[in-house]
Amino acid sequence: MGDVVGSFVDENEASRTLAPAAVGSQVLLMAGVSLVTIVVFNVLRPKNKIVYEPKVKYHVGEKKPPKMSDGHFGWLPPLIHTKEPELLDKVGLDAVAFLRFLRMLRWLFTAIAILACGTLLPVNIVYNLKNVKPGARDVLSMLTLRDVSGSVLFVHVAATYVFTFLVLFFVWVNWRRMVQLRRAWFRSPEYMESFYARTLMVLKVPRKYHSDEGIRGILESVQVPYPATSVHVGRRVGRLPELIEFHNNAVRELECALVRYLRGGKIGARRPTLTKGGFLGIGGKKYDAIDFYTNKVKRCEAAIEAYRDEIDTRKAENYGFASMAAVPFAHVVARMLHGKKPRGAVVTLAPNPRDIIWQNLNKSDAKIASKKMLGWVYLLVVCFCNTLPLLVVSFLANLASLTAYVGFLSAWSDRSHGTFAVISGVLPPAVGALFGWFLPVVMRWLSRFQGATTRSRLDRSVVARYFAFLVVSQLLIFTLIGVIINSVKEIVAQIGKGASFQTIISNMDRLPDTINRTYIDQANYWLTFFPLRGFLAIFDLAQVVHLLMIWIKTRLFGRTPRDIREWTQPPDFEYAIYYSNILFMCAVGIMFSPLAPLVPVAAAVVFWVSSFVYKYQLMFVFVTKVESGGRLWNVVINRLLWTVVFMQMLMVLTIGLQEGWRTFQWVSTLPPVLFVFAFKVYINRVFLPPFNWYVPSEEELRRAHVHSERGDVRGGRLEKRFGHPALHAELFTPMLHAKMVPLLEEVYRGRVGAGTMRVEEYGGQKMDTALVPGGLKIAAVQLSELEYDPAMYQRDRGELDWDQRSLASTNALVGLGDSPSLQHQKSQFYAAHGHSANNSISSSAGVGARGAPAGYDAYLAHGPAHEIEMSRLDAYREGEGTGASADRLPLLAAYGAGRVGTPTPPALSTGSLPAYTFETGRATPPPRYPPGVPQAPRPYSPGGAQMQRAYSPGGGAQMQYPPQVQQGLYGEREASLHRPVMPPRGQTPSYGEGEANMAGRGAHRAQRPY
């Protein structure tokens, strides 16, 4: 026992030199590896642009990243010179909010580090030199609060006040700027022209309202000031989404099996197999993988086709959607119904259809409650299991303390003190980062399981839960484990000295001092943690893992055409994970800033590095999966404010443990907590409403772009955008490299037919196919077609409504620009047009030279009047004054087409509520009809002559929309403003061929016939 005590004393003395050596070795190692990684990035970037600059090729509209040279440091000038306004247009508000948060943290921690090092470090060093024996201190402990006591502690208390006010000031400045950015985003053409922006989502609809009219009745029951232009109740799809996903996964497996067997353009030595059944690789039955997945794909296709034939889409679900006439109207109604439940339903703004998790929309309250309870149980189990690695990390972080009890550690420390110091500094944060990698994925799955209705909601849930787990596990539990280790160490030392049990119990009053020393000493661990986080940020920049995975898959297994197409697209940026890790680093930096001033210095360095790295990533590599307009900002700022509260609580604990709880000196650290809560109340009242809602002014209401009910209903826009994607989603078509297709005869041991088919993954392009025995078609993909088509990427990623685009017009105008354009405003033919799709307020006056022809935007918004339409798009002639050319209307018009001779209500309103008055600026010319074409009658008018006057094309300089509806025409309806005009009895809105549901995968492929 005496040997143990002696060893313990020796190692305790050695640990004071080990901690600085471990921290120094970690800093030097990570700095060196980071420099090497930057060199590797500079070498690889010019030759691998599809990995390091995919957004240069794949971008939406005019959002191409700025140019940069191929020089070794050619990527730095764009990062330095590209400012926030340009970033907002290029990368979106979600990315701008993330970069603004990083920029705020780097300047915040720079200020905290300067103040802490300028005031607290001299105080700590002077106190330790005067009052602490040289044998009881080391280089790092002298820089901390560990051995400081007495009135000097109030310098650190005052520092917490300063740090708190710094955080509140930086948050206030950036919150105010974010509100300005959010207001600009609400009023941007991209948002104003999006159909979902003027749509409401109605959830938890009672059974008796499960119909289109039921959804309308829910809104009318609260007498909303702006009625819906169209409504749509969700339709039941059953297990169809699961079948489609099952089929598509089978196609992927078949493609992988074929490519693996035919790798290199020749048949492999052995056919791929798979085992079904058994347990842990023991037992089971082997199958031929190619035959197995081929039969599986064919069975799935047959099952899906049969299921679609049998499905009853008339069965309604407990959710629906309602479109409003204008974006401000939707926000006014949503804000009015916020927190209310009209007829038991919940009415909110509709998210982007791509953001919706459709399988969770129809969950009942009881089902969600049971899933939430079960999800919390799963989460607790996962978190408990994930704390077990913390024991490993904690033991690794206390290697110096364990050498007295573990023989080989003591021998290793004696033989090679340098390597022992390096491992004790590098290994703990590396193991902690490795075990924490999969937890956000599990938390995201659990949030989805618990009933989150949107992916944006999943991100907010992951940020909240993952950040809470990191704080509890890696700060609280990690500290408790350290306290237990140190307490056990002292008890063993006392037993070695022959102390009685009563003496050991009486010495437990030293436990507070042990706690205090433990969590302050752990600042050394965080000084090794931050260099690792800085290296991981630079490692993200180098994309080494991405390149390595591509190389392994290409060389060892082969890549399918689908893999290549998907891997060439810009990857999605995982905001939730990056925000959580940054918030945790922020929590550590703020909490330890008054205790160990070097920690905020390390945090500031990491935030400076991260701000440049992730600016490059978001400008050139990553994309936002679904733009939410920076909704995560409020979530992360709330967590940032909580870190200030944690700092004050830790300071309360420090003062209480060092000065005694009965002295009540710890009360002096409480006022900043009250300041934080008061500041949060201020934010909720001043910043939160304009952040969450589009709050229009009276002028904006008057000038709102009003969409007609007829256009929404006639085009079926709501059903297209918010119908369940499984109803019309295209199934994957098996694809194979063209050079491998001739070998299919040997693979399937039979005659393989040849033909062509339209492959939906390639936008309906005709491709050569091989018809294998059994009827399965496999498309042959040429080498030039492997990468994703940039034009298709623009179409798939575009935020504007699908039915606002005219691909036929694009093809017709290809010769006018350098390349085909999917947005009419990109063509030079409309370059000078003042009311393009990028302008939400249409001008009713004449257009300038080379402007878009009259009716062009209406053409995009409503489609052709008939499937045969011949309209001259270049009919406008410059120099005809303010009058419009008479040759602007279709030369062929179907009899009874409602739009002919009846102009759509203009978009610009200059009147006042409740009735809007529109300035036309000129009289609309009467329609011309070729000989033999009968004049179209006036459309159905439930309002009689009053309605006809409202829509009269020759009605003078002013035109009123909507008309005043006759009293009592709609029962007890009081707010008759914008009442939808229903089609004549017996008529239903007609849809052109191919106008299918456009909300799911392949939605872009349903086009109008022109």
N, C-alpha and C positions, 0 to 999 in steps of 0.2 A: 504493500500500500504506500510505503514511503517513496518507492520508485515512481509510482503513479503521480503522487503529489509533486515530487520534484520535476517530473516531466511536464506536469500541468503548469508549474510556475515558469519553466523554461519556454514553453510554447506560448504562454501568455505574454512573456516579454518579446518573443519573436514576432507575435502577431502585429505588434505596433510598427514593425518594419515591413511586414508582409503586406498590409493593406495599401500603403502608398505604392509599393512595387507592383501589386496586382492592378491597381487603377492605372498607373503609368504604362504598364505593358499593354493593357487593353486599349488605351488611347492611341499608343504608337502603332499597334497592330491594325486597328480599324482604320487609322489614317493612311497607313501604307497600302492596305488592301483597297481602300476607296480610291486612292490615286491610280492604282493599277487598273481598277474597273473603269475609271474615266478614260484612261489611255485605250483600253480595249473598245470602249464605246466609240471613241473618235476614229479608230481604225475600221471598225465594222460598219459604222453608219452609212458612209457613202456607197457601199456595195450591197447594202441590205435595206433599201428604202421602203420596201413593202412591210418591213418589221418596224423600222424606226421612224418612218414618215408616211404611214398609210393614208392619212387624211389629205395629203397632197393629191392623191389620186381619187380617193373616195370622200366626197364632201357633198353637202346639199346646197343647191343654188349657187350663190356667189360667196359662200362661206369657205372659200379655199384659204388655207393657212398662208402666211407671208412667205416669200421666197427666202431661201438661205443657201449659202454656198456649200460646196462639198469639201471645203477646207476643214482641217482638224478642229478648229474652233469657230466654224461658220455658223453653228447653231446658237451661239451666244448673242450676237447682235439682235435677232428677232425677239429674244426674251427681254432684252434690255429696252428696246424701242417700242414694243407693242404695249400700249396702255389699255386701261380698262374699257373705254368706249368702243375701241376696235375689238377687244376680246368679247364684249357683250354681243356683238354682231356675229363673231366667228364661232364661239363655243357655247353660247347660251348662258342664261342666268344661273343655273345650277353650278356650272363650272366657275363662273365669276364669283359667286358667293363662297365657294370653297377656297379659291385663291385669295379672296379678300379676308377670309378668316385666317388663313396662313400668314398673310401680310400683317394683319393686326397682331397676331401672336409674336411674330418676329420682332416687331417694334416694341411691343409691350414687354417682352422678356429682355430686350436690349436695355430698356429703361430700368427694369427691376435689377438686372445684373449690375448696371453701373452704380445704382444707388446702394445695392447690397455690398458690392466690393469696395465702394468708396466710404461707407460708414461702418457696416457691421464687421467686415474683415479686420480693420485696424483695432476695433474694440476687442474682438475675440483674441487676436494675437497678443495685444498688450496685456490683457487680463491673464492669459495662460503663462506668459513669460514671467509675470510677477507673482502669481499665486499657485501655479501647478508645478510640481516637481518634474524635472526632466525625464525621470524614469516612468512617469505616469502619463506622458503625452507623446504624440507623434506628429508628423508634419500635417496630416489631414485633421486630426482631432483639434489642433490648435486653431483651425479655421472654422470650427463649428461652435455651437452653443453648449456642447456636452458638459464642460467643466465650469461654465460661467454661472455665477450666482450673485445674489445681492441686488443692490440698486442698479447695477449695470444692465440687468435684464430689461429695465424699462426703455432702454434704447431700442431693443428688439421689439418691444410692444409698440413703440412709436413707429417703427418701420412697418409693422403690419397695417397700421392706419394708412401710411403712405401707399403701400402696395394695394390696399383695398381701393383707395381713391383713384389710383392709376388704372386699375382694372375697370372701374365704373366709368371713368372718362373715356377710355378707349372703346368700351362697349357702346357708350352713348354716341360717340362720333360715327362709328361704323353702323350702328342700328339706324341712325338718321339717313346715312347714305344708302343703306339697303332698302329703306322705305322709298327713297327716290328711284332707285333702280326697279323696285317692284311696281311702282306707279308707271314708269316708262314701259315696263314689260306688259302690263295690262293694256296699254294703249298702243302697243306695237302692231304693225300690220300682221305679223305672224300670228299673234293671239287674236286680234279682232276678226281675222278672216277664218279662224278655225271654228268648225261647227260645234265642237264640244264646249267651246267657251260660252256659248249661249244656250246650253242645254242643262237641264236639271235631272238629277238622279233621284228616284223615289224608291226607298227600300222599306221592307217590313210592311208591305201592303196587305191589309186584311183580305180574307178570302172573298168577301162579297164585292170587292173592288178589283178583282183580277180580270180586267179588260181594259181596252183603250179608253172607253168612256168612263170607266172607274177611275183611271189615273186623272183624267180631266176633271172628274167630279171632286176628287180630293183637293186639287188646286182651287177649284171654284168655291169649295166649302169655306175657305178663309178669305174669299173675295180679294184675291191678289190684284194689284193695279194693272198688271200686264198679263193677259191670258196667253196660253200656249198656242203656238202656230200648228204644232203637230204633237201627237202622243204615241207612245209605243210601249206595250207591256211585254215583258220577257216571255219567251216560249220555252217549253220544256224540251230538253234534248236527251235526257236520260244518260245512258252510258256511252253515247256517241263520242264525246271527247276522249274518253279512255281508250276506245277502240282505235281512234285515229292515231293517238300517241303510240299505242301498242304496234300498230302497223308501221309507222314511221321508224320506230326503233328496230323492228325486224328488217326493214329495208337497209338501215345502216349496218346491221350485223351481216346481212348478205353481201353488201358491197365490200366490207372489210374481209370477209372470208374469200371472196373472189380475187381481190387485189393481193391478198397474202399468198394465194395459191398460184397466181399468174404473175408474180412479181418479176420484173425484168423482161416481160414479153415472152416468157416461156413457162411451161407447166412445171410445177414443183415436183419434187420427188414423192411427197406424201400428201394426200388430200387432208385438209384441215378437219379435225373432229372436235366434238364437245361431249361432255358427260352430263347426263340428267339423272337426278336422284342421288342417293348416297348421302354421306355426311362427312364434311371436312375432307373431301377428296377420296373418301373410302367408299367403295361400292359404286352403285349406279350403273347406268347403261350408256354405252358410247353410241353416238350417231355421227353420220357424215354431216359436217356443218353446212355445206353448200346445199345439199338436198333438204336438210332440215329447215333452213331459213327460206328456201324457195317455196316449199310447201306452206310454211307459216305465212309468208306474204300473200300467197294466193288465197289461203283460208281467210285471212284478215280482210282482203279486198271484198271477197264474197259476203262476209259477215257485215261489213260496213254498208255495202250496197243494199243488202236486205234490211238492215236496221233503218237506213234512210227511207226506204220504201214504206216501212211499217210505222215510222215515228209519226205521232200526231202533233203537229205544230200548233194546233188550235188550243192545246192545253196551256194555260197561262201559268207563269211563275209569280212569286210575291215581290217582284221588283219591276220597275218600268222607267221610262225616260220621257221627258217633255222638252221640246225646243221652244225657245222664246224668239220674239221678233228681232231682238238686238242684244248684244253682249251686256250693256248696262242694265237692261231689263232683267236679265237672268240673275245678275248679282243683287239687284234690289230685292227681287222675290226671295232668293236664297237667304239673304241676310234677314229679311222679315220673318222667315220661317225657321231661322236658326234656333235650336233648342226647343222648338215646338214640335208637336206630333199631330198634324191634322189628320183626323180619322184614324189615328194610331200609326200612321206612316211617318217615315223620316225623309225629309226633303233636303238635299244638299246640291252643291254644284257638281255637275258630272265631270269625272276625270277623263283624261285622254283614253279612248277605247283600248289602246295598246297597254295602258297601265292597269286595266281591270283584271282581277283574278275571278274569272267567271264562275268557277265552281263554288265560290264562297258567297255569291250574291243571294242565293236562294235558301241559305241556311236559316232555320227557325231560331227563335231566342233560346229555346230549350236545348237545341242541338249545339248552338254556340256556347252556352253555359257549360254543358258537359265537356265539350272539347277544350274550353279554357281551363277548367279544373284539371283535366287529365294532362293538358299541356304544361301547367305549372308543376305538376308532379314530375313529369319528364324533365323539365328544366332544372328542378332541384336535384334530381338524380345525376344529370349531366354535370351540373356545377360541382356537386360533391365529388364525382369521379375525377373531374378536372383539377380539384384541389390536391389530389394525391401527387401529381408531379411537382406541386409546390414544396412538398416535403423533400423531394430530391434537390430542387433548386435551393431550398433553405440549407440543406446539409452541405451542398457544394459551396454556398456563400459563406459557410462557417467551417471550411476545411481546416483552418488554423486551430479552431477550438477542438476539432475531432482528433487531431494528431496525438493527443495525450491518451486516447482510448483505442485507436486503430493503429496497429503496429506498422503496416506497410506505408501508411501515410506519414508516420513519424520518420521512418527510414528514408522515404522519398524526399521529405523536406530537408533532412540532414545532408543527403547526397547531392541534391540539385535544388537549391533554394530558388534559383531563377525560374526553372521550368514549373516548379510548384506554384510560384507566384503568378505566372502566365496562365496556367490552367485554372487557378482559383479566380482569376479575373475574367477569363473568356468564357468558361463553360457555363456558369450560372445563367447569364442573360441569354445565351444561345439555346440552352435547354428550355428556358421559359418561353422563348419565341416559338420554338418548334411545337411545343404542346399547345400553345394558344392559337395555332394556325386554323384548326378545323372548327373551333368553337363558334365563330360567327356564322358559319354555314349551318351548323345545327340550330342555332338560335333563329335564323331566318326560316328554316323549315318548320320549327315549332310555332313561330308567329303565323305562318301560312296555315298550319294545322288548326290554330286557334280561331281562324275565321277572318283574317285581314282581307279586306276587299280590294285593295290596290297594292301594287308593288312599291309605290311611294310610302304607303303606310308600313310596309315591311321594313323599309329603310329606317323610318323613324323608330320603329320598335326595336330593331337591332341596335341602333345607336344607344337608345335608353338602356337596354338590358345588358349589352356587352360592356358599356362603360361602367354600369353598376357592378357587374361581375369583376371587372378588372380592379376597381377601387376596393371592393370587399376582399377579394382573394389576394391580390398582389400587394396591397397595402396593409389591410387589417389582419388577415389571417397570416400573411407572411411575417408581420411584426410579432404576432402572438407565438408563432413557431420559434422565432428567434428568442423571445422572452423565455419560452420553455427550455430551449437549449441552454441558454445562459444560466437559468435558475438551476437546472440539473447539474451543470458544470460547477457551480458554487457549492451545491450540496455535496457533491462527490469530493470536492476539495476539503470541506469541513469534516466529512467522514474520514478522510485520509489523515487529518490532524487529530483524530481520536475524540471528536466532539460528541457529546451525548445527544440523544434524541431531543431532550428538552432544550438544549442549547441551539440545536438546528431550528426548532420551531420558534424560539425566541428571536432568532436572526431573520425571520421572515419579514420583519419590519423594513428590511433593506430592499424588499421587492419593488417599491415605487422607484428607487434609484436604479434598479436593474431595468425596469421598463423604460425609464427615461434614457438611459445609456444605450439601450438596444435600438430604439427607433432612430436615434440620432446617429449611431454608428452605421446604420443601414444606408446612410447617405453615401457611403463608399460603394455599396452595391449599385446605387442609381448612377453614380459616376462611371460605372462600367456599362450600365444599361444604355445611356444616351449615345455613346460612340457606336454601339451596335445598331441603334435605330438610324443613326446617320448613314452608316454603311448600307443598311437595307434600302434606304431611300435611293442612294446612288446605284445600288444593285437593280432596283426597278428601272432606272434609266437605261442600263445596259441591256435589259431584256435577255439576259444570258439563259435563263430557264426556258424562255420561249424558243430561242434558237436551238437549244439542246433537245427539246422535245420534238421539234420539227426534224432535226437530224436523226434522232433515234427512230421516229416513226417512219421516216423515208428509207433509212438504210436497213432497218430490221424487219419492219412489217409492211411497208408501202403505204402510200396515202391515196385514199379514194378521191375521185373528182369532187365529191361533196366536202371532204376535209379541206381540200385546197381552196375551194370557193369560200368556205366559212373562215378559214384562217387568214385569207387575204383581206378580209374586212377589218376595219378598226374595231378593237375589242371594247367592251363596255367598262366604264369606270365604276368601281365599287365604292360609292361614296360612303356607305354605312361603315364599312370596315376601316377605311382611311380616316374618317371623322373620329371613330371610336379610339383608334390608336393615338391620334393627335391629341384628343381630349385627355387621354390617360397621361401622356407625356406632359401636357399642360397641368394636370392635377399634381403630378409629382413635382414639377418645377415650382408651382405656386406654394404648395404645402411646405416644401423644404427651404423656400427662399429666406425666411427669417432664421432657420436653424442651421443651414449649411449653404452659404452664399455661392459656393462653386456650382451647385446644382442648377440654379437658373442660368448661369453662364453656359453650362453644357446644353441646356434646353434652348437657349437663344441660338447657339451655333447650329443645332439640328434644325430648328425652324427656318433659319436662313437658307440652309442647304435644301430643305424640303420645298420651300417656296419656289426656288428656281427649277428644281427637278420636276415638280408636278405642274408647273406652268408649261414646261416643254411637253410633258406627257399629254396634257389636255389640249394643247395647241396642235400637236402633230400626230399623236398616237391614239388616245382614247376618245370615246364619244359618250355622251349621256344617253342611257337607254331610253328613258322617257323624260322629257323636260317637265319639271314641276314648278319652275319659276323660283327656285331657291327656298322651297318650303322647309328644308332642314335647318335653315338659319336659326329660327326660333328655338328649335330643339337643342342645338349645340350651344347657343348662348345661355340657355337655362343651365346646362351642365357646367359651363364655365363659371357662372355665378355660384354654383354649388361648390366648386373647388375653392372659392374664396372663403365660404363658410367652413369648409374642411380645414383650411389653413388656420382660421381663428380657433376652431375647436382643438386643433393640435397645440396651438399656443396656450390655450386655457389649460390643457393637460400639462404642458411643460412648466408653466408658472406654478400650477397647483402642486406638482410633484417636487419641484425644487424649493419652493418657498413655503409650502404647507397650505392645506385647504382652509385652515382656520384663520389665516391672515387675510383672506378675502382679497389679496392682491390680484388674483386671477380675474376678478370682476372687471378690471380695467381693459380686458381684451374682448369684452362682449359687445360694446357699442357698434363696431363695424358690422356685426351680424345684422343688427337692426337696420343699418344703412343699406345693406344688400337687399333685405326684404322690402324696404320702402322703395328702393330703386326698381325692383321687379314690379311693384304695383304701378309705378309711373310708366314703365314700358307697356304694360298691359293696357293702360288707358290711352296713351298717346301714340305709340308706334304700332301696336298689334292690329287695330281695326283697319287702317289703310294698307297694312301688309297682307291681311287675309282677304280683303274685299276690294273690288273695283268700286270706289266711291265717286260716282260721276257728279259733276257740277250741273247746274241748270243749263248752261250752254252746251255741255256734252250731251245732255239728254235731248236737247232740241236738235242737235246735229248728228244724232246717232244714226248709224247705218241700219235702216229698218228693212228686214226681209219680209217678203209677203208670205202669207199662209199658203197661198196657191202654189208658190214655188216649192215650199217644203213638202206639202202633201203630194203634189203632182209628181215630183221626182222621187218620193219615198226616201228622202235623205236620212231621216231618223232611223228607219229600219235598216238601211245599208250600213250606217256608221255604228249603230248600237244593237244590231242583232247578234245573236250568239255566233261566234266565228266557226263553230263546229258544223253549222248547218251547210256551209258552202266551202269549207276549207278543202283545198286540193290535197290529194294524197301524194306522198313522195313517189317518184318514178325511179326505179333502180338505174344507176348510172355506172358506166365502166369506161376506162380509157379506150380510145378507139383502136389502139394497137393490140389490145387484149381481146377484142370482140371476135376475131377469127378463130380464137382458141376455144370458144364456147362449145363448138361441136364436140370436141374431145372431153370438155368438162361435163357436159350433160349426156354424152354417149348417144347422140342422136342427131337428126337433121335440125338445123337451126334456120328458121326463115328470116328473110330480110324485108325491111319496109321502112316507113317513116311515120313519125307521130309528133304531135305538139307536146313539148315538155314544159310544164307550167313553171318549173324552177327557173327556166330561161325565158320567162315572159311569153310563153306560147310559141316559141321558136320551133320550127320543124327541124327534127334531127333524125339521123339514121338510127334504126333500132334493130335488135335481134330478137326474134320470137322463138324462145326456147320451148322444148317440149312441156306441155302443160298449160301453155297460153300466156306465160309471163313475158312481158316486153322489157328489154334492157336497152337503155339509150347509150349510144356510142358518143363519147365526148372527145372532140379533137383537142390537140395540145393547145391551140390558140384560144380555146374556149374554157380553159380550166379556171382562170382567175375570174372573179366576180366582175360583171359589167358595170362600169361607173354610172352609166345612164340608168340601169336598173336600181343601183344603190340609191341614187337621188330620188327615184320614184318611190322606193320602199321606205326611205327615211324621211321623206317630206312631211311637214306638219300640216300643210293645207289639205282641205277636203279633197277626196279623190274625185268627186263629181264636179269640182271646179277646174279640172284640168282637161285640156283638149289635146290628146296625143295625136289626133288626126291633123290638127292645126300645126302641131310641132313638125310632123313629117312634111307637111306642105311648105313649111317655111325653112326647111333645112338649109337651103341654098343661101339664105340671107345672113347666116352667121358662120363662124368657123366650125361649129359643131352643133349637133342636134341639141335642142333645149327643151326641157320639160316644163318650163315656166314661161308664159308668153311675154313677161316683162323683160326677159333676158334677150329677146330678139331685137336687133337694131331697127326692125320695122316699127316697133312701138317705143323706141328709146325716148322720144319727146312727149310721150303721152302722159297727161297729168292725172288720169284716173285709172292707173293700172292696178293690178292686184296688190301691189305694195302700198296702195293708198286706201285707207279704210273709208275716207269721205269722198264720194264721187262728185265730180263737178258736173253740173248740168249745162254749163255754157259750152260754147264750141271748143274743140280741141285744137291744139297747135299743129304745126306741120308734122307730117309723118306720125300722127297720133293713131291710136287704135280706132278702128271704125266704130260707128255708133252701134250699140247693141252687142258689142263683143263681150263685155263682162256679163251681160244678161245671158248671152249664149253659153258662157262657161258655167254660170250659176244654175241655169234651168235646162240646158240641153236643147237640142233641135226640136222644132214643133212637130216634125214628122220624120220618119226614117229616111224620107227623100227630101233633102233640103239643098237648095242651090242658092247661096247667098254670096254676093261679091264682097270680099273683105277689103278690097282696095277701092271701093266705090267713092270714097270721100275725095274730093278734089280741092286742093289748096286754092284760096283766093275767092271763095264763094260767099264771103262775108260771114255773118252769123247764121245764115240759113243752112240747113242741112241738105245734103244731097237727097233727091227723091229716090235714088236707086239704092236704098239701104235695106229694104225688106225682102224676104224670100220671094224668089220668082215663082216658086211652086208652093202653095199652101194648102194643107188638107182642109177639107170642109169641116167647119166646126172647131177648128183649132183656136183655143181660147186666147192665145197671145197675139194673133193677127188682128190688127186694128184696135187692140186694147192694150195700151202700154202698161208695163209693170210699174207700180208706184216707185217713184224715184227714191234714191238712197239718201239724198240730202234733205234734211228737214230744217226749215227756218221758222216754223210756227211755234206754238207753245202748247203744252199739255192742257187738257186731255186730247185735243185734236191737233194733228200735225199739219202744217201748211208747207208745201213744197214749191220752191221757185223753179219754174221750168226754163225761164230765160228766152224761150222762143216757142212758137207754136209747132206742134208735131205735124209733119206733113201727112196728108191722107194716104192710105195705102194704095199701091197700084197693083192691078191684077192683069195677067196676060189674057188674051181673048180665050174664051171658053172655060175659064176658071171662075166658078161662082163665088160671089162675095160671102165671106164667113159671117154668120150671124153674131150678134152680141152675146157674150157669155151670160150664163145664168146669174140673175141678180135678185137675191132675196129681199133687198132693200128697195126694190121698185125704182122709180125715177130718180130717187135720191142717190142710189148706188150708181146709176148710169151717169148722173152728173159728176159724181166723184171721179169716175174713170174716163170721162169724156176726153178724147184726144184733142179736140178743138175747143176746150172749155176755157180758153183765155190764158192769162199769164200765171194764174195760180191754180193749184190742183190740191184737193183736200183728201188726206188719207190718214186713218181709215174713215169711212162714212159713219154717221151716227145711226145706230141700229134702232129699229122701231121699238117702241115700248111694248114689253110683254112678249116679244118674239122668242126670247129664250127663257121663259118661265121667270123664276125668281132671281135671275142673273142681274146684278146691279151694275157691276163695272163692265159695260159693254164695249169698252175700248179694245180695238184689235180683235173682235170676235171672228173666229175663223169662218170663211165662206165655204160651205160644203158644196160639192159638185151636184149636178141635177140628179133627182131621184132615178135610180136605176143605172146610173153610171158610176163606175169606179175608176180611180186613177189608173192610167195605162202606163205600163213600163216597157221600155224597149227591150228587145232581145238581148240577153246577157246582163241585164241590170240585176245582178244577184247581190247577196249580202257581201259588203265590202269591208267588213271590220276585221276579218281574220287573215291568216296567212294566204297570200295570193289574192288579197282583195283588189290589188291594182289590176288584176287580169280581167275583171269584169268591166268591159268597156261598152260604151254606147256604139251602135252601128251608125256610121256616117255615110 
